[in-house]
Amino acid sequence: MERMQEDLLSGSPFDGHQDAHRHGDPAGGPDAVLAGLDPEQRAVATALHGAVCVLAGAGTGKTRAITHRIAYGVRSGVYQPQQVLAVTFTARAAGEMRGRLRQLGADGVQARTFHAAALRQLQYFWPRAVGGPVPQLLERKVQLVAEAAGRCGLRVQRTELRDLTAEIEWAKVTQTGPDDYPAAVAKSGREAPRDPAETAQVYRVYEETKSRRGNIDFEDVLLLTAAILEDRPDIADQVRAQYRHFTVDEYQDVSPLQQRLLDQWTGPGGGASLCVVGDASQTIYSFTGATPDYLLGFRTRHPEATVVKLVRDYRSTPQVVHLANGLLAQARGEAARHRLELVSQREAGPEPVYTEYEDEPTEAETTARRIKELLAAGVRASEIAVLFRTNGQSEVYEQALADLGVPYQLKGAERFFERPEVRDAGVLLRGAARAASDPVTDGAPDLAGQVRAVLATRGFTAEPPAGSGAVRDRWESLAALVRLAEEFERGRTAEGLTTDLAAYVAELDARAAAQHAPAVEGVTLASLHAAKGLEWDAVFLVGLTEGTLPIIYAKTDEQVEEERRLLYVGVTRARKHLTLSWALSRSPGGRASRKPSRFMDGLRPGSSAPGTRPAGRGGRGGEGGERSAGRRVRGPVTCRVCGRALTEAVERKLRRCEGCPSTMDEALYERLREWRAAQAREQGAPAYVVFTDATLMAIAEDVPANRQELAGISGVGAMKLDKYGAAVLSLCAGEEPVRDPVDVTDDQPDEPA
């Protein structure tokens, strides 16, 4: 859950930056803001009234479009800066938006996270609406959740505690109370980390303890602000009179609770203008309560809305975009029906590389060597990323990069300006800047030299320490401060301005306030979730195996489709170089039981599209022995997924272990069951006389295309083939079942399940 770290100004919740326009207007009138926008971005920027929905694909310049829209509205006089509120989901994104608006001459606009904007209002209106001091905000609820679990008599490990906290957060943002939590989990198909009844008990005690102590958490900030606006029309009118123009970025990620607050901000009757921006194909946070339903249903709720689609991809080469489009072309569900077909605006680049490895260490070591080759070719380390599904996959890549002396940074750690070494460095640099004469910095040839000298008093050296871990992380942070000093001095010199340590410290303070951290010059290691919103010249997508992506606990169609979208996000992070890889076993010499992710079927060379089977698989020979219509040569049957020899009847029929991932076409399976039921009723016989469940599952997994392939499925003998073959093949082809001309009266059940 987002942690709100912005500085919250005292006074009115409507205060914008008090130094609005201190930098002066950029040259030119309002139309100058529109210069350089493509036709679709320009359509967004000039749609200043009413409801606007921007469907923006990856790399299409959505932030550029919406910031230019706000700036155009301000500079043309349609918007007053203090009447505009732009909300997004991370302090980093809000800081970037504020920076862009400042450059465009729209400083007075507020750009904040949902939580930051709500907290300002809650602090201001609480004394008037409720009375007394504002409850104390819990920045981290884990400790209180641990206490609540203990009161419930539960022993909870640290990792379990984190999951338990996440469940409480999910329940709150979906507006689910403790009593309703078990039913809500069952309805959503959510994989609960522990017994829902136990979680509900901890949730209840947590809420009671928090209330008794006069605390609130971040979800309460949204809930209480929305409740005050709902219960106090006078306060709601004051807020709506102040804010007339709203922009919501990443709208596919809003939760029901955030939408409830947004509805209160905008008010009934459509008096305020509302612009939402998002891409349903990048919905990857449903486990936190996010849902694309509000984005997909925006036109229904706002029939008069202006809808603009951004599909010109300025980030990635045609080769990367082609792969991304192909990945989504196989998607299913509501979000897939609204997918955007991206069109690359860049020159051609190298084809994506697909690589299979024997084991994980080999995959990591080879990836590290390829990264070193890119570095030698001139690609900066900060423009390279290794992305994986789970954080637990990072260690082997950390070690492989460290062994080759390649610097890296692990994404998802604490924010740059909150790191202890950066805070300590800031104190030292401020002290040196205030000193009239400092022997530490005297004699340094330039600003960067002064910064190096100050940091050297805390052990910073020009060369990085060997290995990985906390010592290397600390060095990388301090090295980033030195590089920032070099960039700052170059920029000031180019503008004809002088610079000194005091100016640099002021720049650091401004960046810290805006959460605008310098890039650490190292290869980025990050989970696919943490990579959202970022981009690199070269991206390595690693560990792409069944059970990892899609993750093994993705059971429902919706969960699997979200895993596909997660891979889509990873693919679209790459500007030019893209490598996709997987390992057949975890350790050297281990059993090669893994299979590449199903999401690459039909995309990687040599693979077949979903629903088809390559030669050597299914009914065309391979695991089950040679097959022909009406006759089958018996032989050892091995699992099509892991290769293990199968002995159980059902497993032999399905040609996979019971625990291995299924590729069954669920819709086809249901059609086959309905057809079988009709056949059984017509014959007055049990359903298994037609085909057993296991045989229907095998058919739905193999999806045979002809009689020979159907005959290769265990349980489909010659008589069954003659009697039901045409009907089954019609169903497999998506057509209505037809009856074979052959009338066989010897109805025998197929092989026992």
N, C-alpha and C positions, 0 to 999 in steps of 0.2 A: 504494500500500500504506500502511496506517495507520502513522503515526509516533507512537511512544509517548513522550509528553512529561511524564507525571506524575512528581511527586517520589516516589522509592522509599525507603521507610523502612528503616532498618537493623534488625537483630535478626530476630525470628521472622517468617516469611512470613505468619503468622496474625494479626499485630497488627492490631486494628481501631483506630478512633479512641480514644485513651486517655482522652478527655474525654467518653465516652459519656453521653448524657442530661444534658449540662451545661446544656442549655436547659430541662430539666424536661419532664415529660409534658404534652402538650396536655390541655386540660380533658376530663373524662369518662373512662369506662372503655374497654375494647377496642372495644365496639360503636360508640363515637363515630367510629372510623375508617371505619365502613361508611356513615356518614351522607352523603347526597348521591350515592351510587353508583346507577347504573341497575341493573335486575335482572341483566343479563349481567355487568356489572362486579362486582356483589356476588357472583355465583356464582364468579367468578375469585378474589376476595379471600378467600372462605371455603373454597376448595378447598386445604387446607394439607398434604395427605398424598398420597404416591404420585406418579405421573406426571400432569402437567397440560399440555394443549396449548391455547393461546389463539390462535385465528385472528382476527386483528384488522385490519379494513379501515382505510383512510386516514381520519384524523380521528375515530376512534371512542374515543379515550381509553385507549390501551393502556398508556402509561406510568403514568397515573393508576391503572389497574386493578392493575398488578403491584406498584407501590410501596405501595398500600394493602394488597395481599395480604401483602407482607413485614411491613409495620407491624402489621397485625392479628395475624399469627403471633407477632411479638415481644411485643406488648402483652397478648396473651392467654396468654402463657407457653408456647406450643407450640414456638416457636423461641427459641434463645439467639442474641443478635445476632452474637456472634463465630463462630457456626456457619453463618452465611448468607453466600453469595458470589453476587453478581449481576454478570454479565458482559455487556458490549455491545461495540460496534465502534469507537467514537470517544471520545476523552477528553472532548469536549463533552457527549455523551450520558451518560457516566459521572458527570460533574460535576453535570449536571442531576438525575440520579437520587439522588446523595448529598444534594443540597440538599433535594429533596422528602422523603427519608427523615428528614433532620434535623428538618424541620418537623413530621413525623408522630411524632417521639419515638423514632426507631430509628437513632440516630447510629452505634451500634457496628457496623452492617452494612457489609461491604466491597462497594463498587460500583466495578468496574474494567474496563478493556479486557482482552481475552484476553491480549494481550502483557504488560500491566502485571502481571496476576496471575501469569502464568507466570514472568516475570523475577524476581519476588520469591521464588518457590519455588526457581528455579534457583540464585539467589545463595545462598540459605540451605543447600540440600542439596548443592551441588557439592563442597565440601571433604570431606564425608562419603561421597558416592557415587563421586567421581572422584579427588579429592585435588588439592592445589595451588590456585593462585588461579583465580578465574573468568575465562574468556577475555574480552577486551575487546570491548565491543559496538560494532559499526559502525552509527552512526546514519544514515549515508548511504552506500549501496553504489556509487553512480554512479562515484566516482573509481576504485574497485578494478575495476569492470567495464571502465572505459576502459583501465586498465592491462592487464587480461586480453586485451582486444581487440587492443591493440598487440602483445602477446606472440604473438598468433596471426597477426600480419601484416596486420590489417584496419584500414582507415581508416574511422573512424566519426564522422559529424557529431553535433553535440550533440543534435538531435532524435532521430536514430537511436539514440544512446546511451540516451536515456530509454526508448525502446521496447524496446531490448535488455535493459535492467534489468528492465522489466516482464515480459518473457518469462521471465527467470530466476526472478522472484518467483512467477509463475504455475506454473512447473514445480515449484517447491519446495512450494507450498501444496497442489498436487495430488499430491504425493509421487512426482514423476517425476524420475528421475535423468538425467544428461547423455546416457547411452547410449540411453535410452528416449525422449528428447524428440522426435526426428523422427517416430517412429511415433505418439506421443501426439498431436502436432499434427495429423497426417493423420486420426487416428480421431475427433478432436473437431470437425473442420471449422473449426478456428481459422485466422484469417487471419494467418499469420506475417509479421512485418515484414521479414524477410530469410531467406535460405536456412537452413532448419532445421539442416542439417549444420554451417553456420558458427556458428549460435547454440549448438548443442550443444558445439562446440569451445571457444567463449568461456566457456560455463557450466562446463565441466570445469576450465579453467585458473583461473577465478575461485574455484572451490571449493578447488582445490589451493593457490592463493596464500593464501587466507584461512586455511586450516588451518595452513599452514606458519608464518604470522605470529601464530597464536594468537588470531585474531579470530572472532567469530560475528556473524551478522546477525539481523534480527528473526524471520525464518522459523526460524532455528536455535534461537531461544529456545523456540518451541513444540515443535520436533522433539526437542530435547535434554531438555526437561522431560518430555515424553511417554515418551521412551526410558528415563529414570531411573525413572519410575513403573512402567514395564513390567518393567524388569530387577531392581528392588529392591522386593520385596513389603513389606519392613519400612517403607520410606519411603512406599510407596503406602498402607499401613495407617494410618500417622501422618496423612497428608493426609486420608484418608477419615474418620478418627476426629474430625478437627477440623471439616471441612465436612460438614454433614448436609443442607443445603438449598441448591439451586442454582436460579438464574433466568437464562435466556439470552434477551436481547432481540434483535430483528432476526434471528431464527433462520433466515430464508430466505437469509441471506447467509453462513452458515458454510461453510468450506472443508473438504475431507477431512482436512486436518491439524488444524484446530481441532476437528472432531468426534472425531478420535482422542484428543486431549488431554481433551476433555470426558468421553469414555468412561472414561478413566483416573481422572478426578476422581470420577465417580459410582460407579465400580466395578461388578463383576458382582453379580447377585442383587437389584438394586433396593433396596438398603439406604437410599440417599439419596433425598430427594424432589427431583424435577426439574420445573420449570415452563419451558416454551419458548413464545415469543411471536413471531408473524410473519405475513406476508401474501405468498403466492406471487406475487400480482399486482404486487408491488413488487420483484421480483428483477431488478436492473439492473446487477449487478456480476459477471456470469459471466466477464467477461474477466479478472478477478482470481482466478478459481478458485472463486467462490461458487456454491453450488448449492441450489435449493429442495428437492432430493430428500429431505433429512433431515427437513424440515418435513412434506412430503407423505407420507412413509413412517413418521411418528412413531407413528401408531396401529397399524401393522403390527408395529413393534418393541416397542410397549408396548400390548398388547391391552386392558389394564385401564385405560388412561388416561382421565381426564376431559377431554372436549373442549368448549370454550366458544367460540362465535362472537360477535364484537363487530361489529355492523353499523349501529348508530345513529351517524350522522355528525353530530358537533357542530360541525364546522369550516365546512362549505360549505353554500350555499343549495341548495334543491331543483333549481334550474336547473343549477348546476354538477354536482351529484350525478347528475342525469339524463344529462348528457353523459358523465360518467365511466363510468356503468353501460353506456351505449350503446357506448362505446369497447371495453369488455371483452367485450360481448356478441358482438363479431365475432372475438374471439380464438380461437386453436386451440391444441392441445397439452395436456399434462398439467396445467400450471399453470392454464390456462383452465378446465379441468373442475372446479377447486376455487375458482373465483372467488367473491367475496362480493358480494351485491347490497346496496349501501348504501342506507340510508333516512335522508334529511336530517331533522334535528331543528330546523332554523332556519326563520325566516320566509322567504317568497318574496323573491327579488331579481331583478335584471335578467337578461335572457337573455344567454348568451355571444354575443360579437360576432365575426363572421368577415369578414375584409377582405383583398381582393386588391389588390396594388400593381403598378405598371409596373416598378419597379426597387427595389433594396435601399436606396439613399439616401432615396428617397421613403418607403419603409416605416419607416425609422429616424426620419426627421424628423417624420412624422405621429404615430408612437408617442410621441415626445418631447412633441409638442404636446398629445396626449391626457393624458399624465402631468401636464403643467402644469395642465390643466383639472381633473384630480382634486385636485391640490394646492390649487387655488383653491377647490374645493368642500369643503375641510377634511380630506382624506385625508392622513395624515402620509407624508412621503417614505420613512420606514423601513418603511411598510406597503405599499409598491409594489415589484414585481419585474419585470424583463425576463429571460426565460429562453430559452436557445438550446441547440442540440445540441452545438456545438463552441465552444471558447474563442476560436477565430479570428473568430467572428462578433461579438465584443464591441466591436471598435474603432469601428465606424460608429455604434453606440449611445452609446458614450462621447462621441464628438464631437458627436452630435446633442443630447445632454443638456447638455453643456458650453456649446454655442452658445446655449442657452436659459437658462443660469444655473441649471440644476437639479442639486443635489448628488447624487452617487451613490457607491456603493462596489462594488468588484469582488470578488465572492466567490471564495474559493479561494486568496487570497494568504496570507501567513504569519499565524499566529494573533495576535490583538490584543495580548496581553501580551508577545509576543515581538518586536513591531516595535521597531526601534531608537529611534524617537521616544518610544514609550511607556515603554521601559526608562529612557531618559534623564530623562523627566518624573518617573518614580517616584523616582529618585535625588534630584532637586531637591526634590520634595515631602517626602521623608523628612528632608532637611536642614532645610527650613523648619519642619517639625513639631517637630524636636528643639530648635530655637533658642528661648531664653527670650523674646527679642525680635528681630524681623526687620523691618528697614526696608522690605523688599519687600512684606510682607503687612500691616504696621501701617496702620491706617486703612481697610482693606477692609471694606465694610459687612456682608458675610456670607461663608459658606464658599466659595461659588462665586466670589466676588470675590477671595478669597485665592488660589484655584487659578488664576484668570485672571492674577493678578499674578505668580505664580511662573512660569507658562508664558510670560508676556510676555518674560521674560528670555532666552528662546530664540526670540523672534521671533513668538510667537502673537499674532494680532490678532482683533478681534471680527468682522471681515468676512473671508470666504474669499477666497483668491487667485483670479485669473481663470484660466480654462482648466482643463485636466485634467492628469493625470500625477502624478509622485511628489510634487511640492510640494503639490498639492491633497490627495493621500492623507494626507500628514503632517498637514495642517491638520485634516482630518476626524477623525483619531485623537485629536488634542489637544482638539478640540471635544467629542468623546464623553466625555472625562474631565471637562470642565466640566459637561456635562449630567448626568453621573453624580453630581457633587457637589451639584447642585441637587436631584436626586431623593433623594439620601441625606439631605440636610438636611430636606427636606419630610417624609420618613418618620420621622426621629427626632423632629421637632417634633410630629408627630401623636401619637406615643407618649409625649409629655411628657418626652423625653430631651434633654439638651444635646448639642451636637456641637462638634467642633473639628477642626483639620487632622490631629491625631494619630489621631483616630477614623476619619477618612476614609482615611488611609493604611493603617490596619489593615484596613479594608473592601477596599481595593484588593489587599492581600496575600492576603486570604481568597479573593477572586475569582480571582486569578491561580493560587492553589493548586488551585482547583476548576475552572479553565478556564471561568469564567463571565464572559464579556466583555460590556460594555455595547453596546447597539445603536448603530451609527453612524447619525446622522440623515441618511440619503441613500437614494436609490433603489438597490435591489440589482440588480446585473448578475451573472448566474450561469449556468453550464451546467446542464442538467437533472440531471446526476449530482450536482453540488454542491448542488442545491436539495433533495435528499432529506432529510427530517426537519424541513424549515422550512415556514413558511406566511406568507401575506400577505393583506391585504384585497383587493388588486388585482394580478392577474398578467397579463402580456403574453407569450404564447407566440409567438415570431417565427421567421421563416425556415422555415416548415413546408412544404417542397417535397420532391418525390421526389429521392432522391440525397443529401438532407440528413437527412430523417427519413421513412422509414428511411434510414440512412446508406448510401452506395453500396456499401460493402464487406460489408453484411449480405446474404449469399447464401442461407444455408440457412433453412428454415422456423423453426427455433429462434432463429436470429439476428434474423430479421424480427420474431418475436413479442416478443423482448426490446426491440426498438425501440418496439413498440406499448406495452409496459409503461412504457417511459421517458416516452412522451407521457402516459400515465395518471398517472404520478407528477407530471408538470408540471400537468396539469389539477387534480389534487386538492390542489395547494398553494394554490389560490385560495379565499378565504372568500366573496367576494361578486362582485367584478368580474372577468370573464375575457374576454380578447381573443385570438383566434387569427388569425395573419396570414401571408401569403407574398408573395413578389415574383416576377414572371414573368421578370425578367432581372436580371443582376448590376449592370449600369451603365446610366445613362440613355441611351436610344437604342439599347440592345443588343437582340439578338433575343429575343423573348418565347418562349423555348423551355422554360421550366420549367412544371411542373404541380404543383398542390397535393398534399400527402401523401395517399396512398391510405387512411391511417387515418381521414381525415375523410369518406370516402365513406359516404353514407347518413346522415351526421350534420349536415353543413353544408347550409343551404338550397340547393335546386337540384341536389344531387348524388344519385346512385343508390347503393343498398346494394351491397356487393361481390357480384360474380357477375351483376349486371344492367347494362344499358347504357342511358344516357339517349338521348332523341331526338337525332338528329344524329350519333350515334356508331354504330359497328358496322354492323348490317344495316339501319338505318333512315335511310339517307342519310348525308351528311356527307363525310368525307375521301375515300372511295373512289368517289364519284359516286352517282347514283341507282340503286337496285337493285330487282329484282323477281324472283319465282320463275321460274327457267328462262331468264331474260334479264338481261343486265347491260350497262348503258351504260358503255363504257370512258371513262375520263377520267384526269386526273392523280391519282396516289395520293400522299398525304402522310403522314408519320409521325404516328400518333395521339398521340405523346408530345411531340415537339419541333416538329412542323410542317414538317420538311424534306421536299422532294420526293424520292420514292424511285424508284430506277432498277433495283436488283438484284431478281431474280425472287423470292428468298426474302423479302427485306424487303417487297416489294410484297404478297406473299401474307400476311405477318404484319401488314402495315400499320404497321410501326414499324421504326426503325433497329435494326440488330443490337445496338448498344451501349446502346440505351435500355431502361429497366426493363420487365420482362415482368410481366403480370398473369395469367399462365397458371395454371389450376387443375391442379396437378401430379397430384392423385389422378385427375381426369377424364382427363388425358393418358395415364396408365398404363392405365386401363380401356379407352380407345380403342385403344391398342396391342395389348392382349390380344384385344379383339374383332377387330381387323384380322388378327392372326395366325391366329385360328380361321377367318376367312373365306378367307384365302389357302390354308390347308391344305385346306379344303373344295373349293376351286376348282383346287387343284394349280398355283397361279400364284404369282409373286413378290408380296411384301407391297405393293410400291409400286403394283401394278396396282389395288389397292383404293383406297388413298390414300397419298400420300407423307408422310414425317415432317413436312414443313413444313405440309401441310394439316391434319394432326392437331393440330399446335401452334396453328395459327390457330383451329381449332374450340375448343380448350381455353382459348384466350384470350378468344374472343368469347362462348362458351357460348350458342349460339343457342337461342331458345325456340320457334321455329316454322319451317316450311318456307321461308318467305320470307327469314328471317334466315340460315338455313343456305345458301340459294341465293346469298346475297350474299358468301359466302366464296370467295375465289379457289381454284380447284381442285375445286369442287363444281358440275359441269355438270348439265344436265337429266337425263341417263341415270344419273349417280351419285346424283342426288337421288331419282329414282324407285326405284332399287335399294336404296340404303342409308339414305335419309333417315329412315325411321321408326326404324331401329335406332340411328342416331346421336342423334336427338332423345331417344330413351328413355334413352340413356346420359347425355346432358346433363342430363336431369331426375332423374338418380340412380336410374333404374329398370333392370330387366333389358332387354337389347336385344330388339326384336321385328322380325320379317321383313315387309317390304312385300309386298303381294299381287302387285305388278308383277314379272314375271320377265324381266329384260333379259339377253340372252346376249351382247350386243356389249360385252365387257369391254375398255375402253380405259383406260390409265393416265391419271390426272388431269394437270394442267399440270406440266411439268417443274419440279423444285425449283431 
